[in-house]
Amino acid sequence: MGTMVTRYRIEDEVGRVLTDEGFFSYERDDAAEFRCEQDAIEECAYLPGTTVEQFQRYAEYPDFDALASFKERAAA
């Protein structure tokens, strides 16, 4: 059972995304994904002219935090 997850990516002023390798690419599928907005903001601080963008994508497995929360609610 999959779910939608929220992620964050860093984009430059021309719409390229930061990749895991530290380069910018027009291929959004290559974007480095951040689970935490604060982590993306901290990385963005080192890259002048960039912004943090939020997006959602389908995930086969939910985040561990969300899964733990679900299990806690189910146990209550």
Sine and cosine of phi, psi and omega as CSV:
sin_phi,cos_phi,sin_psi,cos_psi,sin_omega,cos_omega
0.00,0.00,0.89,-0.46,-0.02,-1.00
-1.00,-0.05,0.13,-0.99,-0.01,-1.00
-0.47,-0.88,0.29,-0.96,0.09,-1.00
-1.00,0.07,0.71,-0.71,0.04,-1.00
-0.85,-0.52,0.52,-0.85,0.05,-1.00
-1.00,-0.06,0.73,-0.68,0.04,-1.00
-0.72,-0.69,0.21,-0.98,0.00,-1.00
-0.77,-0.64,0.56,-0.83,0.07,-1.00
-0.67,-0.74,0.30,-0.95,0.00,-1.00
-0.96,-0.29,0.77,-0.63,0.03,-1.00
-0.86,-0.51,0.54,-0.84,0.08,-1.00
-1.00,-0.03,-0.05,-1.00,-0.11,-0.99
-0.93,0.38,-0.27,0.96,0.02,-1.00
-0.96,-0.27,0.14,0.99,0.09,-1.00
1.00,-0.02,0.16,0.99,0.07,-1.00
-0.99,0.14,0.47,-0.88,-0.01,-1.00
-0.96,-0.28,0.53,-0.85,0.07,-1.00
-0.96,0.27,0.75,-0.66,0.01,-1.00
-0.99,-0.11,0.18,-0.98,0.05,-1.00
-0.88,0.48,-0.43,0.90,-0.01,-1.00
-0.99,0.13,-0.09,1.00,0.04,-1.00
1.00,-0.02,0.19,0.98,0.03,-1.00
-0.96,-0.29,0.20,-0.98,0.07,-1.00
-0.96,-0.28,0.64,-0.77,-0.06,-1.00
-0.64,-0.77,0.50,-0.87,0.10,-0.99
-0.98,0.18,-0.22,0.98,-0.01,-1.00
-0.99,0.15,0.97,-0.23,-0.03,-1.00
-0.88,0.48,-0.46,0.89,0.03,-1.00
-0.92,0.40,-0.33,0.94,0.00,-1.00
-1.00,0.00,-0.03,1.00,-0.10,-0.99
-0.90,0.44,0.64,-0.77,0.17,-0.99
-0.93,0.36,0.75,-0.67,-0.02,-1.00
-0.96,-0.26,0.72,-0.69,0.06,-1.00
-0.93,-0.35,0.73,-0.69,0.05,-1.00
-0.99,0.15,-0.48,0.88,-0.07,-1.00
-0.92,-0.38,0.78,-0.62,0.00,-1.00
-0.87,0.49,-0.62,0.79,-0.02,-1.00
-0.89,0.46,-0.63,0.78,0.05,-1.00
-0.88,0.47,-0.66,0.75,0.02,-1.00
-0.91,0.41,-0.65,0.76,0.01,-1.00
-0.89,0.45,-0.68,0.74,0.01,-1.00
-0.90,0.45,-0.67,0.75,0.04,-1.00
-0.91,0.41,-0.64,0.77,-0.01,-1.00
-0.88,0.47,-0.51,0.86,-0.02,-1.00
-0.87,0.49,-0.44,0.90,0.00,-1.00
-1.00,0.03,-0.04,1.00,-0.08,-1.00
-0.82,-0.57,1.00,0.01,-0.02,-1.00
-0.82,0.57,0.62,-0.78,0.04,-1.00
0.99,0.16,0.24,0.97,0.00,-1.00
-0.92,-0.39,0.32,-0.95,0.05,-1.00
-0.72,-0.70,0.35,-0.94,0.08,-1.00
-0.99,-0.11,0.79,-0.61,0.00,-1.00
-0.89,-0.46,0.70,-0.72,0.04,-1.00
-1.00,-0.07,0.62,-0.79,0.09,-1.00
-0.52,-0.86,0.26,-0.97,0.06,-1.00
-0.85,-0.52,0.54,-0.84,0.05,-1.00
-0.57,-0.82,0.34,-0.94,0.03,-1.00
-0.98,0.20,0.69,-0.73,0.04,-1.00
-0.77,-0.64,0.73,-0.69,0.03,-1.00
-0.91,0.41,-0.59,0.81,0.01,-1.00
-0.85,-0.52,0.77,-0.63,0.01,-1.00
-0.94,0.35,0.22,-0.97,0.06,-1.00
-0.86,0.51,0.49,-0.87,0.03,-1.00
-0.87,0.49,-0.62,0.79,0.02,-1.00
-0.88,0.47,-0.70,0.72,0.01,-1.00
-0.92,0.39,-0.62,0.78,0.01,-1.00
-0.91,0.41,-0.68,0.73,0.04,-1.00
-0.88,0.47,-0.67,0.75,0.02,-1.00
-0.89,0.46,-0.67,0.74,0.02,-1.00
-0.88,0.47,-0.69,0.72,0.00,-1.00
-0.91,0.42,-0.61,0.79,0.03,-1.00
-0.91,0.42,-0.66,0.75,0.02,-1.00
-0.92,0.40,-0.63,0.78,-0.02,-1.00
-0.92,0.38,-0.55,0.84,-0.01,-1.00
-0.97,0.24,-0.37,0.93,-0.06,-1.00
-0.97,0.25,0.00,0.00,0.00,0.00
